[in-house]
Amino acid sequence: MRNLPNILKAKLESRIQNNALRQLPTGTNLIDFASNDYLGFSKSEQIFNQTHQYLLDHAFVQNGATGSRLLSGNHNLYTITENFISTFHQAESALIFNSGYDANVGFFSSVPQKGDLILYDELCHASIRDGIQLSYAKAYKFNHNDFEDLERKIINFNGNSNNNSNQIASTIYIVTESVFSMDGDTPNLEELVHLSEKHSCYLVLDEAHALGVFGDKGQGLVQEFGIQDKVFARIMTFGKGLGCHGAAILGSQELKQYLVNFARSFIYTTGLSPHSVATILISYQYLEKENTDIKLLRENIIHFNQQKNLLGLKPIFVRSKSSIQSVIIPGNEKVKYIAKQLQEKGFDVKAILSPTVPEGQERLRFCLHAFNTKDEISEVLQLLSNLLF
C-alpha cells in the first residue's frame, strides 16, 4: 500500500500540532448529551417494530432500491412517504434525498444560475457551503442573523445604489437555518420573510435541527410561525429529530420537477431502501399522532436554561431555546480537557474544535433529548460549573 503524498501528510501533521485531529469515536454507555437523536426515535422499539410490520403488510420484501430513482429505484413507498411529508408540512411537494448533505448539495448546485446571487448566513452548515461552491451563481455571506447587513448587500447588488446595471442579479436567494447546528440559536424568521418579500428575494431555509423540536407536532419553526407559503424551499433532514436517515426538499411542484431533472446528487445515486423510506414514514406518522416526546424535550430545554442561570453559567452560553446548548470555552486544548472530565464522570458531552468553529469560539455542545432526566441535566451542569469556576 502506497504512503500518502507528502502534502497530505503535512496537512495531517498540522492538525495534530493544533490539537485538532479528528478521529472516529467508539461506542460508549455514557449518558447522551451528544447525539442529534432529540426525541429518542432512533432507539424506539415501537417505531422499529411498526416499520417492520408495515413492510410485511404491504409486501415490501426487498433489501435495496436496486438503482437510482430515475431507473429502477423509485419503489411505491417513495410516493406514499413524499405525499405524507408534503401534507404534514403543508407544502405542495416533497422530494426525498439520501441525506441532508445530498439535499443541500443538490439544491444549491442546481437551482441558483449564472447571474443569480446567493446571500447566506456566515454560520450556515458546510453542506450548504459545499453546494454553493458548485453553483455558477455569485455568493456572499452576511453577518450572523444580521438583517441590516443582509439588506445592505441586497440593495448593493440589486442595483438600487450606485451599481452599474450589469451587476443586477436576475434572482437573489437568501439562505439561512431556522436553528443553527453549532449555536442552537434562531433568526427572526418573520423579519426575514418581510425582507425577502420587500426585495423580491427567494427564501431558502434549512430546518434540520427544528424538525421534531418546534411546532405543535414537531413540524419545525416555519410552520410554528405560519410562514410556509412565504418560503421558496425548506430542507428537512431526518437524521436528527426523526432519528433515522434521509432528507426532503419541500416546495412547489415545479421545484420538485426541476430537482428531479437537474439535481445531480439526486439523479446519480442509488435510492434509499424500502426499509429506510418506511422508517421515515412511520416516524412521521408517530409525530402526527403522539407529542409526548416533544413535550418532554421542551420541558428539558426549559430546565436546562433554568439550571444554567441558577449556576451563573448563562453569560458563557450562546442564547438558545432549542435542543442545542453551547458553552464557549476558547482553545482546543482546554475544551477537550473539560469534555474529557465530563466523560469520565459518565456524561457524553462533545468538544467542538476549530476549524469546525472559528478559532476562539471552541465550545462544548450539549444536545438535549426527551429521554434525558432533569437530575442528569442538573448534575452535568453542576460538574461543568465546578470545572470552570
Helices and strands as residue ranges (DSSP letters): H 6-17, E 31-32, G 41-43, H 45-57, H 76-88, E 93-97, H 100-110, E 117-121, H 126-133, E 138-142, H 147-157, G 165-167, E 172-177, H 189-198, E 202-206, H 221-224, G 228-230, E 233-237, E 247-251, H 253-262, H 264-267, H 274-289, H 292-310, G 314-316, E 324-328, H 332-344, E 347-348, E 350-352, E 363-367, H 374-388
